[in-house]
Amino acid sequence: MKRFKIRSLTILLSGLVLGLSVLAPVYSGDAVVEAQGRLLNDIKYLSSDDLEGRGVGLKGLDTAADYIRDQFSKAGLKLDSVSGGPFQTFTMSTGAVLGPVNTLELIGPEGKKVSLVLNTDFVPQSFGGAGAFTGDLVFCGYGIEAGDKNFDEFAGIDLKGKVAIIMRKVPQQGHPNPVFNASGRGAMSPHAELRTKLDRAFDKGAAAVLFVNDPYTGRRELEQAKKAVSGLAENVATAAVEFEAADPKDVEKTAAARKTLSEEVAKYKAGKGHLSDSEPDLLMKFGYFSDDAVRNVPVLHITRAACDQALKASLNKTLADLEAEIDKDFKPKSAPVTGWAAGGVLSIERKQALVKNVVGVLEGSGPLADETVVIGAHYDHVGRGGKGSFVPNTNEVHNGADDNASGTVSLLEVARRLAARKDKLPRRVVFVAFTGEEMGLFGSARYTKEPIFPLEKTIAMLNMDMVGRLRDDKLTVFGAGTSPIWDDMLKRVAKDAHFELSLKPEGMGPSDHQSFFMKQIPVLHFFTGTHGDYHRPSDDWDKINIPGTERIVQLVERVAVEVASLPQRPQYIAVKGTAQIEERQGSRPYFGSVPDFGSDKPGYLLSGVVPGGPAEKAGLKAGDRIVQLGKSKVENLSDFDLALRGFSPGETVEVTVVRGDERVVLKVVLDKPRGG
């Protein structure tokens, strides 16, 4: 094997290891150029259209796994640690589709049946099971069991073999001091989670669960929609005044004013056209929340109107009445819906795919050789879009050059370098290219559930996820608080490498290091930041900073050598909190901003805005620090996300930003949610 050219061995890393100093190489200019060439070739291949976006269930993902295996082999890693081979295989769900028969009917007194219409009155939910069911109806409020709040909606209710009616979210959402959420946004409460509600009903023996929208959300959305249309009307009035005031002799200004007025009128008409007189009652789409069956009982989402038929007839109350009573005295109103039952059949077809973690091993030497350092990166991406894409309704290949071909090629290069060392490291290094990260950290979860080497002897995990867009030498490292050794080590090696580090303490976060942190293993996640191409077809190889990626490879190599050579394993610290690396998508309005993690000042700093998104249209730009959204102060990205959930698509919200030495107030028209 060809050795890398080494100019110097003069950089001394910390600590004495088995009586020897640990030396880290500094690569010559030629060696750096060669490494950059390898990185470029690797990333061109892994993020090519031929690999179909490396989506789970697509042939391109298997092709990528074979490529990684071959590169591990060429580097000299052992490839026989998983039942004699390099692949740790398991199956994953690639989606669910409705089968041919899906029915639901309410059965009233004397057997009178009310047949409900699929996709109009009800929608089966993919996170529940399939099959036939029937059972008496039981109203279970919000499906909350909270002994610490003296609020148990299942107490005294026999749910075994029955069909539970459960409202979404939590009580008292409109109250200034709600019991279940201090912020007043019930959707953020753990008790509002669909999984929690379903688990409770399942544990009580429910034969099926009928979710129904809480009335408060519908009222609030209608109020906000009316408010948004009112704002559009005000914009028309303002534009009309400006048009009337324009000097007819100034042809250019008059034309501009006329154009603005025309645009505002068009917006008003569109908004007015979508405004309904009734409260919104949208049903969750099939595939919402999860394609996997969380619990093997049928789960459906029904309309309030359908639900009220049974409630009104049996209890002489509507959902709105029951909600108001619960809000008023904070006491459960659960009760059998006497005389009424529900029955139906759900057919759900689930697709499975065989997937692979790719594992290569570099054995250590000496008394610490049975201890392990894991270095990882996920190689899957979102294929041709779908739920994982921030571009709705597209079938374009999402090449995922930064996310995470950049981490994968960096993993390959670190493996080459460590394998090329003349002397073995004191500890074993296990290189893992994880699959299934984009769908929920499945690959790393599988490894930590069925570890190739004992987790109790795994001393650290280094993760590279999105390391291809280095800008201004700014590198974020998550997990810096998971061991007391990380802070000094990272600052020292980063200073030598001329990085401007932003150290984040959290070990919990949306990448594969989290799986190891949850097993009490110190972790680090190297990250160059999000951008406007994140989870979009435009994340291509030609936007990757190859020299910057090579510098990160050098940094990770140095950290890996130092960790593998420590005289004692690093201490684990159970850091609280969860890191957030993106503007969250999902049910709340779309804003279109890209976070910057290189600052510790209060506020939400932007590294950019998504082209054509609401933020860009409103005039926000890179470098702006959002300090207020509407009436809510913003100290960080989580504050921003929480505040944004208080608004609806179509609303205009005032955003206060710090731009240089000035505070600027901009108006952003929020858009519909992106992604799944």
N, C-alpha and C positions, 0 to 999 in steps of 0.2 A: 504493500500500500504506500502511496506517495505521502510523505510527511509535509505538513504545512511549513512554509518558510518562517523562521523565527528570528527577528532582529535582536531581541533582547529578552533577558529573563531577570530584569532588575526591579520589577514591581513586587514588593513583599506584601503578601496578604496577612491578615491578623492571625495570631495564635501560633503556638508550637504544637505540631501534630506528631505524636509518637516520636518526639525528639527532633523532628525535622521542620524546617521552614517551608511553607507552601508558596510556590512561585507561580505566577500567572504570566502567560506569554503576551507579548505585544507584537502584532503582526506587521510585517513589512508592507510597503506600498503595493508590491506585486501580489502578495498574498491577499490583501484586502480586495484588490481588483478581481482576482480569481474568485473570491468568495461572493462578491457582488454578482459576478457572472452566473455562478451556480444558483444564487437566490433568484435572479431574474429568469433563468431557464425553468426553474421549478415552478415559479409563480405563474409564468406564462402558460405552462401546461395545466396546472391544477385549476386555474381560473379560465380555461378555454371553454368555448361553447360546447366542445365535444364531450365535456364531463357533465353537461346538463345541470349545472348549478349544484352538483354534489348533493342532491336531495335524497332523503330516505325513500327507498323503494325504487329508485332510478338506477340504471346500469352504471351511470357515471360515478356514483358513489363507490361501487365495487372496483371500478377502474382506478379511482384515486387510492383506494386501500392497497391495491396491487402495486401501484407506483411507490407508495410509502414503504411497503415491505421491501421492494427492490432497492430503494435508497438506503434503508437500514442495513440491508445485507452488504451493499457495497461499502458502507462505512465500517463494517466489521462487527456489528452488534450480533449477539446471540438471538436466534429467532425460533427457539424451540421450547420456550417457557410455558406455553399454553397447550397442554396435551400434545407436545411435540411440534408445535407450529407457532406462528406469530399472531394468529387471530383469536381474539376472545369474542365468540359469537353469541348472539341472542336475538330474539324476535321483538319487533316493535310494530305497533299499529300505525298504518299509513293513512288511516281515514275510515270513515263510516258512511254508509249510504242507506237511505230508507229502502226497505223492501217493498214488495207489491201490495201488502195488506197492512193498513194502519187505520184503526177505527177507535172511536170513543163515543159512548153514549151514557147519558144520565138516566137513571131509572127511578121514577117517582112513585108515589102511592098508587096501589092497584096495578103496579107493573107498567105504568105509562112510560114510554121511552122517548127521550129527546136525543135524536142523532145529531152529533156535532160534526162540522165540516173541517176536514184536514186543511191546514194552512190558513183557515179563516177563523175558526173557533178554537183550534188547538194545534200544537206542533209537538210531536214526540221529541225527546231530548236524547242526544247521543251519549250523554254521560250516565244514562240509566240503562237498564237491561231490556231485553226483548221478551216476547211471549204474551200469552193471554192472562187477563186478570179480571177479577170482580170482587167487590166488597162494599160494605156500607161506608158512606161518607162521614168523615169526622173533620170538623174545623179545628185547626191547631194553631191559629193565630199566625205568628211569624216563625213558628218552629224553634223557639228559643228555650233553652234549658240553662238558666243562670242562677245557681244557688246563692252565689255571693251577692246577687241583686234581689234575692227573694222573689224571683220571677221565673216560674217553670210552667210553660204552656203544655207540658205533657203530664203534669201531675193530675192524678185522678182520672186519666183518660185511658180507656182500653183501645189500643190501636192495632192489636194483633189481628192480622187478616183483613184489616180495614184499609180504606183509601184516604190518605191524608190530604187535606187542602191546606196549603201553606203560603202565606204572603211573602213576597220578596222584601229584602231590607230589614229595617228595625222600627220600633215605635218612636214616637215623639220627634220625628225628623224636623218638624217646623218649630220646635221649642228652643228657646235660647240656651237652656241647660239640659239637654237630653241625657237620660241615664246611661245609654249605651255608647255615646260618643261625645266627648267634651267639645269637639269642634262644631258639633251640630250637623255634620254630614254623615248620616247614618250608613251610607254605602261603604264607609271606611271601617266600620265596626267588624270585628271577626264574626260576630253573631249574624251579620248580613250575608256571609259567604254561603253560596249554594251548597258547597261541599259539607259545611257544618250542619246546615238544616237537613240535608239528605241523610247524613250519618245519624242524626238524632232520630229521625223517623224510622230508619232501617233498624236501629237498635231496639226500637219499641215494637217491631214486628209488622210494620206497614206492608201491605201487599202492593201498593203503588203510591206515588206521590204526584199530586197535581199542584204545580206552582201557579201563582196568580200575582199579577202586579199589585203593589200597594197603591191605594188611591192617592196618597199624598204626592207621589212622583208624577202622576198624570196631571193633577191640578197645577203643580209647580211648572211643569213643562208647558202647559197651555198658557199660564200667566207669562212665562218667559217668551213664548212665541208671540203673544200679543205685544209685549214690551218691545221685542225686536222689530216688529212691523211698525209700531209707533215711532221707533227710532228712524226707520227708513222713511217714514212720512215726513219727519222733521228734516231729514237730509234733502228731501225733495223741496220742501219749503225754503230751506237755506239756499239751495241751488237756484231756485226761481228768483229769489231776491237778488242774488248776484248777477243773474242774467238780465234782470230788469235794470240793474244799476250800471251795466256795462255800456260804455260809450259806443254808440252805433258807428262812429267814425273809426274806431279802433277795430278793424275787421278781424284781426288775429285774436284779440281778447274776447270779442263777441262770439266768435266761432268756438273758442275753448269753453266759454260759459254755456253755450248751447249744447255742446257735447256732454259736459258734466251734467247738465239738467236731464238730458236724454238718458244718460247712464243711470242716474238716480231714480228716474221714473221707471226704468226697466227693472231695477232691483226691487223697487216697491211693489210693482205688479207681480213679480215672481214670488216675493215674500207673502203678499196678500193671497196669492193663488194657492199657496201651500198651507194657509192658516185654516184650521178646522174649528167649528163651533163646539165640538165635543173634546173631552180630555183624551189625549193619546193613550193608547193601550196596545203598544207594539209587543208582539210575541217574540221570544228568543228564537233565533234561527236554529234549525237542526245543525249541530256541529259547534254550537256556542259552548264555551267553557272547556270542553274536552271531547275528543273522539273516543276515548276509552270509557268503559263502564266503571264508574266510581263505585257503585253498588249495583248488585244484580237484581234490581227491582225496576219495573217500568216507571219512567219519569216523563211527565208531560207538562207543557205550559198551556194554560187555558185562559180565555178572555174573562175579564171581570163580568161581562154581561152573561156569559154562560154560567159562571159561578153563582152570580146573584139569583139566577132562576131557582136554584135549590135552596140557597140561604134564605131568600125572601119567603119562600113557601113554607119552610120548616121552622125558621127562627124568627120570622117577621122582621128581619134585619138585612141590610146590604153590607157589603164589605166596607163601604164608607162609614156606615153606622158603627160597625164593630171596631174599626180603626179609631174613630173618635172616642169611643168608650175606653179603649185601652190607653189612648193618649191622656185622657182626663184623669183616671184614677190609677193608672199603671198596675192594673190587675189583669191576669189572663182571662180571656173570654172563650176559651176552648170549649167545644161541646159537640156531641153527636148531631149530625144533620138528620134528625129522625125522619124516617120514611123515604130516605133517598140513598141510592147506591150509584156506583159507577162501574162500568165494565168496558173492556176493549181488548184489542189485539195490536201489538207492536211488532213489526218485523224490521230488524236492523242488521245489515250485512257489514261485517268488519274485515278490513284488509290487513294482512300481516306481511312484514318483510324481514328477511334475515339480514342482520347488520353486524359490523365487526369493529371492535377496537383493535388497533395494530400495536403490538408490543415488541419492543426491542430492548435487550439487556446488555449492559456493560458491567461485568463483574468487578468487584473491588478486591483488594488484597490486604491481608493483615487481620488483626484481632477484631476490627469493626466491619469486616466484609459481609457479615450477615445482616447489617442494617442497610436501609434503602432510602435513597432520594428519588422521588418521582418528578420527572419533567414532562409536562403535557401541553397539548394544544388540540382543539377539536378541528376536524377536517371536513365535517359536513356543513352544508348551507341549506338554503330554502328552495333549491331546485328551480321550478318555474313560477314561484310566487305562492299564491294562495294565502293562507292565514299568516304565514311568516312575512309576507311582503307589505311594505308601506305604500305600494302602488296597487290600488284596488282593481280587480277585474282584468288582470294581465296574465298572459301565458308566456311572457318573455323569460329567457334564461337569466337567472340571477347568479352571476359568476362568483360573487363573494370573494373578490381579490383581497380586500382587507379583512373581511369577516368570513372565514378565517384562514384563507390560503396564506396570508402573511404570517400567522402564528405557526402554521404547519411547516412552511419552508424554513422558518427560523428554528423549529424543532429539529428538522433534518440537519441543518448546518451546525447546531450545537452538538448533535450526535456525532457528526463527522469530526469535529474538533476534539471532543473528549475522547473519542475512540483512537484518535491519532497521537495522543500523549504517549511519551516514551515510558513513563511509569504509571502503573495503575493507581487509581484513586483508592483511598482507604475504605470507602463504602461503595456498595453497589448503586448504580444509577439505572433506573428503569425509565425508558422513553415510551410514552403512550400517546398515540394519535387517537383521540376519542371521537366516537360517532354519536349521533343523537342529541347533541348539545342544544341545537336550535329548538327542539321539541320538548326540552325539559331536563337537560343534564343527564340523559339516560345512560350514556356511555360511561361517564365517571361514576354515576350511581351504581352501575353494574360492577365496575372494577372494585369499588369500596365494599360492595356486598360480597363479591367473590374475588378477593385480592389474589394476585399471582404470588405476591410475597406478603408476609404477615404485616398487618397495619400497625400492630404494637411495636414493630421494629422499623416502621417507616417514619423517618424523622422530619421530613419536610416535603412540600409539594410546590413546584414552581410552574406557573401557568402563563402561557403567552396567547392572548386573545385580542386581535386587532392591534397589531404593532407595526402596521405598514404606512401610517400617515404622520410620521414625526414632523412637527412644525416648531420652529424656533427653539429646538433642543428640549422641548417640554415633554416629559415622560411621567405618566401617572402610575403609581404602584399601589394597588389595593392589598390589604392584608398586612400592612406594615405594623399593625398593633398586635398581631397574633403571636409574636414572640419578642422578648426584650432585646434580642440581638439584632433585629432587622434594622432599626432606625440608624444606628451608627454604621453598620455594614453598608447599607444602601447609600447613605450620604457620602461615605468615603469612596466607594467605587464609582459613584456618579460624578463626584468632583473630578476624579482622575479622567473620566470619560467625557467631561464637559456637558453633562446633562443638567437641565433645570428640573429637579424632581418635585412632584406633588405627591406626598405620602398620605395615603388614606388608611385608617386603622382597620376597617371592617374586613372580616373574613367571610361574611355572608355576602353574596352578590351573584348576579346572573351569568356565571361562567363556571367551568368545571372545578376550580379550586374549592368552591363551596362544599362539594361532596366530601372532600378531605378534611376541611375545617370542621365539619359536623362530626368527624371521627376523632376530634381532638388532635389534629396534626397542624402544625404551623404552615401557613401558606403565603404565597406572593402571587399577584396577578399583574403582569406588565401590560400596559395599555397606552396607546397614543391618542385616544379620543374618538368621539363620534364625529359624524360629518353628514352632509346632505345626501350622500350616496348610500347611507346605511340601509340595508335591506331593500335596496332598489336595484334594478337592472344595470344601473350606471356604475356600480362598484367594480371597476375593471382594473386590470393589471397596470395599465399605462398611468394610473394615478398613484401608484405605490412609490414611496420614497425609498428606493433600493439602498442608497448609501446610509440613510437613517436606520433602515432595518438591520443592516450589517452592524452598525454601531450597537444596536440593542442586543444583537446576538453576542457580541463581545461582552457586553455587560452581564447578560444572563450566564454566559460561560464562566465569568469570574465569580459570580455569586454561587454558581453550582459547584465550582472547584472549592471555594471556601467552605460552603456548607458540608460538602462531602468529606472535608478534611478536618472538621471541628473535633477537638478532643472529647467533647461531650455533646449529646444531642441537645438541640435548642428547646428551651422551655415553651410550653404552649400556654397562651392566654386566651380565655374565652371572651373575646371582644363582643360587646352588644351592638346591635344595629345592623342594617343591611345596606350595602352600597347600591346606588342607582347609577347606571352608566348611560341612560338615554332619557329623553322625554317620553314618558310612558304613553302607550296607545291604549286601545280598548274602548271603553264605554264613554269616556269623556271627550269633549270637543278637541279638534285638531288645531294646534297652534303653529307648528312648523319651525321649531327652534332646535339648535344643536348645542349641547352643553360644552363648556370649557372647564376642565377640572384643575387648571393650573393656578388657582387663586384661593386664598383662605378668607378673603374679605366677605362681609355679609352680602347676600344677594345671590342671584342666579346669573352667572356670567355666560355669555354666548360666544361660542367659537365660530358660529355662522348661523345662517337661516336657510331653510329649504327653499330652493328656487320655485317661485310661483305659489308659495304657501302663504297663509294669513300673515305671519310675522313679516315676511319680506314685503308684502303688499302694503303693510302699514308703515314701513320705513325702518323697521329694526334691522340691525346689522351686527356683524362680528365686533366684539369688544364691548357691546352694550351689557350693562349689569342691571337686570330686572330687580327692583326693590319693592315694587308694589303691583298687585294685580287686582283691579277693582278696589275694594276697601281692605283687602288682605295684605298685610306686610309679608314680604318674601325674604327669608334669610338664607334659603338654600333651595336646591332642586326639589326636595320633598315638599317644602312649603308651596312652591310653585304648582306642583302637581295637585296637591290637596286643594289649593285655591281654585285651580282651573275646573275642578269637578263641581264647583258651585255654579257653573254656567252651562248653557246649552248651545248647540250648533246654531249659527245665525245671529247670535247675540253680539253686540258691540261692547267690548270691554276696554276700559282705560288702563294702559300699562305705563307705569313710571319707570324710567331707566336712568341710570347714571351713565352719561356719555362724556368721557373726559372729566372736566370739572363742573359740568352742567347736569341738571336734572331735566329730563325731557319727558313729556307726557304724549303718548301716541294712542290712537284708537285702532284696535284690532278687531276685525270681524271674524269670529270663530267659524271653523268649518266642521263638516261631519267627521266622525272618528275615522282613522285609517287602520288598516290591518284587521286582524281577528280579535 
